[in-house]
Amino acid sequence: MDVKTTVVTAGDANFAWGTFLLVASMRMNGMKQPVLVGAMGWSDEMKRRVEALGGVTIKDLPLSRQCVTCQKPLLMMDDAIDTEWVCWADSDAAFVGDCTDWLCGANPDEIVIRRYDPPPADFTKENLAVWKRDIEKFCGGANAESRYTTRVNAPFI
């Protein structure tokens, strides 16, 4: 298999185990892609555990109040990447099966965005009730209706 893609992810110490499981899911499904991990505040032991899965490069990120997601563009253009394509995977994601064919597009000049199939379910009424309770408790209240009809996750590219 010709490896064309590096998988890039990042997380602070709270996401270290998620990152471990992300890389383990790749290796358990026969995926050979190199992985670049941006690690903020990880212990040396955790770095060793993730590196032991093979094909992993850890890049220490400086401790910062800035969201780790803001490091995404810099990590995706890091000099350690030596492949044609770069694929971002959230550090709490997991691969189910060998997803190699989904990690790059047909044209090297394109940006490929893969969507869930089927799309993830909307908030259930139960989840929405808990969210509203938490917002009331910690923020003093929530709007009765959403101001937006769309949702965005990590919009920093």
N, C-alpha and C positions, 0 to 999 in steps of 0.2 A: 504494500500500500504506500502510495506517495503522500506524505504528510504535507499539506499545504497551509494549515491553519494553526495558529497559537491561540489557546484559550486564555483569556485574561480575566482576573477577578481581584477583588480587594475586600478587606474588612478589618475592623479593629479587633481587639482581643475577644469581644463578645461574639464575633462571627468566625473565630478560628476553627471551632468544631464543625461548623457548617461548611467551611472551605475544605476541611479534611474529608467530609462526606461527599462533597462535590467531586473532588479529585478521585476518591475511591470509587464513586459511581462510574466515572469514565473508565478507570482501569478494569473494573469488574465487567464492563461491557466491551472490552477489547479495544477501546479508543486509545490511540498512541500519541495523540497531540501533545506537544509541549505545553506546559502551563506556567504562566507568569502570575505570581501572587503579590499584590501590594499588601503588606502587613503593617498595621499600626498598633504598636504596643504589645506585640505577641511575645510570649516567653520563648527562650531558646529551645526548650523541650517541645513546644508546639510546632515550632518551625521544623525541627528534626523529624517529627512525626509526619508532617505533610510532605517534606522532601523525600522521606523514605518510600513514598508511593511511586516514585520514579518520574523523571522528566519534569521536575518542578524547580523553578527558579523563584526564590523569595527576594523581594525588594522591600527593604525596610522603609516605611513612610514615617516622616517626622510626626511626633505627637502634636496634635492640633485640635482646635475647637471646630475647624472646618470639617464638614461632612466628608467621609472617605470617598463618596461618590464623585466629589469634585476633582479627585485625582484620576478619574477615568480617562480623560483625554491624554494625559501625560503617560499613563501606564500603557495605553494602547499604541503609543508611538515610541515606546522604550527601545533603546539600542539592543537590548537583549533578545528582541524578537527577530527571528531569522526565517520567517515564512512569508508567503504571498498574502495571506489573509490573517485577520485578527478577529476573534469572536469574543465578545463580552458575555460572561455568565455571572449572574448574581451569586454571591458567596453562600446563599442559602438555597441554591438551586440543586437539582440532581438530574443526571441523564438516565433515561430509561431506554436501554437498547443502545446499539451502536449508531450514533447520530452523525457520524463523520460526513455523510453526503449532504447534510443540512447546514454545515458550518461555512460554506463558501458559495458564491454565486457563479454565474457563467461568464461575467464580464469583470475584469480586474478593476475597472473604474467605477463600479457600482457599490452602493451601500445596500446591504441586504438586511431586511428586518423580517424575522420570522414571527408569526403570530400563533397563538394557541389554536389548536383545532381539536375539539370545539373550544370556543372562547371560555375563559373562566366564568363561573357563575357570579351573578351580582350578589351584593350583600343580602343576606337573609334578614327577615324582620327581627329575628333574635339578635343577630350581630349588630344591626343598626341600633337596637334598644340599648345594648351594652355600650356601644360607642357614644351614644347621646348621654348616657349616665356618666361615663368617664369625662366627657367634655364638660358637663355641668359641674362635676366635682372639681376638676383641675383648672378649668378655664372660665367658669362662671356662666356657661350656657351655650347652646347651639341653636342654629337657625331651625325653624320648623321644617323648612324645605331646603334642599340643596340649591346653591346658587349656580352650580355647574351641571351640565348634562354629560360631561366626559370625565375620565379619570386618567391621570398621568403618573407614572412611576419613574423616578430618577431621571428627570429631563435634562441631564448635563452631558452633552456630547460635543 
